[in-house]
Amino acid sequence: MHSPSRSNRAYRNVARVLRPILMVVTKRDWRGTEHLPTDVGFIVASNHMTNVDPVTFAHYLWDNGFAPKILAKASLFKVPVVGAVLRATGQIPVYRNTTAAVDSLAAGVAAIEAGEAVAVFPEGTLTREPDLWPMAGKTGVARLALMTRAPVIPVAQWGAQDLLGRYSKWFKPIPPKKITVVAGPPVDLDDLYGRPLDNVTLREATERVMDAITALLEDVRGEKAPAVRYDMRKAVPPGEKRVGGDHATKPELP
């Protein structure tokens, strides 16, 4: 097949290695490709269940003509080999809780304005929801969307967790696993454009994106997600007791 027109040599070389492997170890159920814009830069936002789903997500986009610029945590860029690949293929490091965070946002905006597909996992990390439903998202995707007014395409993935379980180190390529990836229509954010980028606006936009992803995943799984979305900021880790409000926890003595 032809490589996406926006892919560089490094990206094409990586695809030549990974794509044949993915074609063998997966059975692909890909839907909703008609919703992926072909004439403008856009944001594509997916749920995040396992460390392998960025690869299956990229495979879906690559085979449909896009070389995604994925927002990935900055620590990955320091990992030998992995970091070199990320840099060579033009992925975007996300610097969390630092003054460099604005650089990540600026890089994402620049990529969208250049006509790229910018891939985002709004949850920011693997979901902690016990049954792998999407948890509460971070507001970075909303900020990026409202600053650029670019289309936000929601995507649901299911099946990648069978290749590599959440937190697992054991890759299970045999037998080939069914990977379902479904894109939906753009999330409607029109009424939020022009409003101040305060927490209320950013949370509203984020919730709409997460609602769209969750609805797609409900259809794929044939189940209903929990009525209240899991929120890491409010959850209490096992063995800890909440004191003094939502964010204060105190380890219990054994």
Rosetta blueprint (number, residue, H / E / L):
1 M L
2 H L
3 S L
4 P L
5 S L
6 R L
7 S L
8 N L
9 R H
10 A H
11 Y H
12 R H
13 N H
14 V H
15 A H
16 R H
17 V H
18 L H
19 R H
20 P H
21 I H
22 L H
23 M H
24 V H
25 V H
26 T E
27 K E
28 R E
29 D E
30 W E
31 R E
32 G L
33 T H
34 E H
35 H H
36 L L
37 P L
38 T L
39 D L
40 V L
41 G L
42 F E
43 I E
44 V E
45 A E
46 S E
47 N L
48 H L
49 M L
50 T L
51 N L
52 V L
53 D H
54 P H
55 V H
56 T H
57 F H
58 A H
59 H H
60 Y H
61 L H
62 W H
63 D H
64 N L
65 G L
66 F L
67 A L
68 P L
69 K E
70 I E
71 L E
72 A E
73 K E
74 A H
75 S H
76 L H
77 F H
78 K H
79 V L
80 P L
81 V L
82 V H
83 G H
84 A H
85 V H
86 L H
87 R H
88 A H
89 T L
90 G L
91 Q L
92 I E
93 P E
94 V E
95 Y L
96 R L
97 N L
98 T L
99 T L
100 A L
101 A H
102 V H
103 D H
104 S H
105 L H
106 A H
107 A H
108 G H
109 V H
110 A H
111 A H
112 I H
113 E H
114 A L
115 G L
116 E L
117 A E
118 V E
119 A E
120 V E
121 F L
122 P L
123 E L
124 G L
125 T L
126 L L
127 T L
128 R L
129 E L
130 P L
131 D L
132 L L
133 W L
134 P L
135 M L
136 A L
137 G L
138 K L
139 T L
140 G H
141 V H
142 A H
143 R H
144 L H
145 A H
146 L H
147 M H
148 T H
149 R L
150 A L
151 P L
152 V E
153 I E
154 P E
155 V E
156 A E
157 Q E
158 W E
159 G L
160 A H
161 Q H
162 D H
163 L H
164 L E
165 G L
166 R L
167 Y L
168 S L
169 K L
170 W L
171 F E
172 K L
173 P L
174 I L
175 P L
176 P L
177 K E
178 K E
179 I E
180 T E
181 V E
182 V E
183 A E
184 G L
185 P L
186 P L
187 V L
188 D L
189 L L
190 D H
191 D H
192 L H
193 Y L
194 G L
195 R L
196 P L
197 L L
198 D L
199 N H
200 V H
201 T H
202 L H
203 R H
204 E H
205 A H
206 T H
207 E H
208 R H
209 V H
210 M H
211 D H
212 A H
213 I H
214 T H
215 A H
216 L H
217 L H
218 E H
219 D H
220 V H
221 R H
222 G L
223 E L
224 K L
225 A L
226 P L
227 A L
228 V L
229 R L
230 Y L
231 D L
232 M L
233 R L
234 K L
235 A L
236 V L
237 P L
238 P L
239 G L
240 E E
241 K E
242 R E
243 V L
244 G L
245 G L
246 D L
247 H L
248 A L
249 T E
250 K E
251 P E
252 E L
253 L L
254 P L
